[in-house]
Amino acid sequence: MAVSGRTPLPQSGLLPLPGWMRGALYATAVMNVFGFLLFTPWGAPLRAFADMPTGAHPVYLLTIGVFVLIFGIAYLWTAMVGRTDPLFIAMAAGGKLAFFGLLAAYWLAGELSMRAPLSAVGDLAFGALFAAWLLGAGRAATD
């Protein structure tokens, strides 16, 4: 029913995913499992390899790790069902680009070595793919 002369919202805002996007979501789900392992208290060797800062309390590491794992599960589910809400992809793109951006900013400030942002190049690539899909999906929805 229209409110104040506005067009009603569609029953479902879920958009179908092309095969390449489903593949990207499967791949980033796997990547997020490694991200979860990286941020567990037991992931110190992985964090050392990526030249991430040391000394964080385990509760902070697990909090980050759990969020990374939850998103990984959501990526997997989204790839399996083959459709998604654009808001989810926007959050995914924002999170992945922000993670890379933070590491790059700290590298530029001299706080991290170049290995840190290089370890997040996958996040940069997937964030860019997700943003590109959103821009294309937005254009298609308005046509």
C-alpha positions in Angstrom: 0.0 0.0 0.0 1.3 3.4 -0.9 2.0 5.9 1.9 2.0 9.6 1.1 1.9 9.0 -2.6 5.1 6.9 -2.6 5.5 3.7 -4.6 5.4 0.7 -2.3 8.6 -1.3 -1.7 8.9 -4.6 -3.5 8.2 -7.7 -1.5 11.7 -8.9 -1.9 14.8 -6.8 -2.5 16.9 -9.9 -3.2 18.8 -9.7 -6.5 20.0 -12.8 -8.4 23.8 -13.3 -8.5 25.7 -14.0 -11.7 28.0 -17.0 -11.7 31.2 -14.9 -11.3 29.8 -13.2 -8.3 28.8 -16.5 -6.7 32.4 -17.7 -7.3 33.8 -14.6 -5.7 31.5 -15.1 -2.6 32.7 -18.7 -2.3 36.3 -17.6 -2.5 35.9 -14.9 0.0 34.1 -17.3 2.3 37.3 -19.5 2.3 39.5 -16.4 2.7 37.4 -15.4 5.7 38.0 -18.7 7.4 41.8 -18.0 7.1 41.1 -14.5 8.4 39.3 -16.0 11.4 42.3 -18.2 12.1 44.6 -15.2 11.8 42.7 -13.3 14.5 42.4 -16.2 17.0 44.8 -16.1 19.9 46.5 -19.2 18.4 47.0 -17.4 15.0 50.2 -15.6 16.2 52.4 -17.3 13.5 49.9 -16.2 10.8 49.8 -12.6 12.2 53.6 -12.6 12.3 53.8 -13.7 8.7 51.4 -10.8 7.7 53.4 -8.5 10.0 50.3 -7.6 12.0 50.7 -5.9 15.5 51.3 -8.1 18.5 50.2 -8.0 22.1 46.4 -7.8 21.8 44.3 -9.4 24.5 42.7 -12.7 23.4 39.2 -11.3 23.9 39.8 -8.6 21.3 41.4 -11.1 18.9 38.5 -13.5 19.2 35.9 -10.7 18.8 37.5 -9.7 15.5 37.9 -13.3 14.5 34.2 -14.1 15.2 33.0 -11.2 13.1 35.3 -12.3 10.3 33.9 -15.9 10.6 30.3 -14.7 10.7 30.8 -12.7 7.5 32.5 -15.8 6.0 29.4 -17.9 6.8 27.2 -15.2 5.3 29.3 -15.1 2.1 29.0 -18.9 1.8 25.2 -18.9 2.4 24.7 -16.0 -0.1 26.8 -17.9 -2.7 24.8 -21.1 -2.1 21.3 -19.5 -2.5 22.4 -17.4 -5.5 20.7 -14.1 -4.5 21.3 -11.3 -2.1 20.2 -8.0 -0.7 22.4 -5.2 -2.1 22.8 -3.9 1.5 24.7 -7.1 2.4 27.1 -6.7 -0.6 27.5 -3.0 0.3 28.5 -3.9 3.8 30.8 -6.6 2.5 32.5 -4.2 0.1 32.8 -1.5 2.8 34.3 -3.9 5.3 36.8 -5.4 2.9 37.9 -2.0 1.5 38.1 -0.5 5.0 40.3 -3.3 6.2 42.7 -2.9 3.4 42.5 0.9 3.7 43.4 0.7 7.4 46.4 -1.4 6.9 47.6 0.8 4.0 47.1 3.9 6.1 49.1 2.5 8.9 51.8 1.4 6.5 51.9 4.9 5.0 52.2 6.3 8.5 55.2 4.0 9.1 53.4 1.9 11.8 53.3 -1.3 9.7 55.5 -2.9 7.1 54.4 -3.2 3.5 53.6 -6.9 4.3 50.5 -5.9 6.2 48.6 -4.2 3.4 49.9 -6.8 0.9 48.4 -9.5 3.1 45.0 -7.8 2.5 45.2 -7.4 -1.3 42.5 -10.1 -1.5 40.2 -7.9 0.6 40.9 -5.0 -1.8 40.2 -7.2 -4.8 36.9 -8.6 -3.4 35.8 -5.2 -2.1 36.3 -3.8 -5.6 34.4 -6.7 -7.2 31.6 -6.3 -4.8 31.4 -2.5 -5.4 31.5 -3.0 -9.2 28.6 -5.5 -8.9 26.7 -3.0 -6.8 27.1 -0.3 -9.4 26.1 -2.6 -12.2 23.1 -4.0 -10.2 22.0 -0.4 -9.4 22.1 0.6 -13.1 20.2 -2.6 -14.1 17.5 -1.9 -11.4 16.9 1.6 -12.7 16.6 0.5 -16.4 
